[in-house]
Amino acid sequence: MAGSEERVEALNASLWTYDDRGFLPHGSARDGFEEDQPIWLATADRNPNGAKVLVLTDGAAASKLDDWTLVLEVFDGNDDGVIAAARARWKEYRDAGHKLAYWRQSDSGRWEQG
């Protein structure tokens, strides 16, 4: 789930072109057939394809995290405003009793648990 329709369509385009040897089947409202899309790109807090994993980006927020087995929140760790908002959501998640883990990308590009 993204924060805007423009971001959804940018992700949609990227998933078509990011690797000429691979493909992640996906779709958005523009494509239709939402129940049949293995990856559903949207701004709305819905789960039409029965997914178990939710990826949030651009400050998008789900109203009910318990509907998912795993929720990932991706944000820009170089933007102080974005970091402050992510910290506020972290506190909400923690206070709601969710199991949390934080990963960050190192200067070498590797992902490390923080």
C-alpha positions in Angstrom: 0.0 0.0 0.0 1.4 3.3 -1.1 0.7 6.9 -0.1 -0.6 8.1 -3.5 -1.9 6.8 -6.8 1.2 8.3 -8.5 3.4 6.1 -6.3 1.3 3.1 -7.0 1.8 3.6 -10.7 5.5 4.2 -10.3 5.8 0.9 -8.4 3.7 -0.8 -11.1 6.0 0.5 -13.8 9.1 -0.5 -11.8 8.0 -4.0 -11.3 7.6 -4.4 -15.1 11.1 -3.1 -15.9 13.4 -3.6 -12.9 14.9 -6.9 -14.2 14.7 -8.1 -17.8 15.3 -11.7 -16.6 12.6 -11.7 -13.9 9.1 -10.8 -13.3 6.9 -10.3 -10.2 3.2 -10.8 -11.3 1.3 -7.8 -10.0 -1.4 -5.3 -10.7 -3.2 -2.1 -9.7 -6.7 -0.7 -10.0 -5.7 0.5 -13.5 -5.1 -3.2 -14.4 -8.2 -4.6 -12.8 -8.8 -8.3 -11.7 -7.8 -7.4 -8.1 -8.7 -10.8 -6.7 -6.4 -12.5 -9.2 -3.3 -10.4 -8.7 -0.6 -12.1 -6.6 0.8 -8.6 -5.7 -1.9 -5.9 -5.4 -0.6 -2.3 -5.5 -3.0 0.2 -4.0 -3.6 3.2 -1.7 -6.8 1.7 -0.1 -6.7 -0.3 3.1 -8.1 -3.5 1.5 -7.0 -7.1 0.8 -8.9 -8.2 -2.3 -6.5 -11.0 -3.1 -6.2 -12.5 0.4 -2.6 -11.7 0.8 -0.8 -12.5 4.0 2.0 -9.9 3.7 1.4 -6.1 3.6 4.1 -3.7 2.5 3.5 -0.1 3.5 5.4 2.8 1.9 5.2 6.6 1.7 3.6 6.8 5.1 0.6 4.7 4.1 -1.1 3.1 7.2 -3.3 0.1 7.6 -6.2 0.4 10.0 -6.0 -3.2 11.2 -2.6 -4.8 11.2 -4.0 -8.1 12.7 -5.4 -8.9 9.2 -1.9 -9.7 8.0 0.7 -12.3 9.0 3.5 -9.9 8.3 3.6 -6.1 7.8 6.6 -4.4 6.4 7.0 -0.6 6.6 9.5 0.8 4.1 10.7 4.4 4.6 13.5 6.8 3.8 16.0 6.8 6.6 17.6 10.0 5.4 14.6 12.2 5.9 14.1 13.5 9.4 10.4 14.1 9.0 9.8 10.6 7.6 11.9 9.1 10.5 9.9 11.0 13.1 6.6 9.8 11.6 7.9 6.2 11.4 9.0 6.4 15.1 5.5 7.5 16.1 4.0 4.6 14.2 6.5 2.2 15.8 5.3 3.3 19.2 1.7 2.7 18.2 2.5 -0.7 16.9 4.5 -1.5 20.1 1.7 -0.2 22.3 -0.8 -2.4 20.4 1.3 -5.5 21.3 2.8 -6.3 17.9 6.1 -8.1 17.6 8.6 -5.6 16.0 11.9 -5.7 14.3 13.9 -2.9 12.6 16.2 -3.4 9.7 18.4 -0.7 8.1 20.6 -0.6 5.0 24.3 -0.2 5.8 26.7 2.1 3.9 27.8 -1.0 2.0 24.2 -1.7 0.9 23.7 -4.7 3.2 20.6 -5.0 5.4 21.3 -5.2 9.1 18.9 -5.7 12.0 19.1 -2.5 14.2 
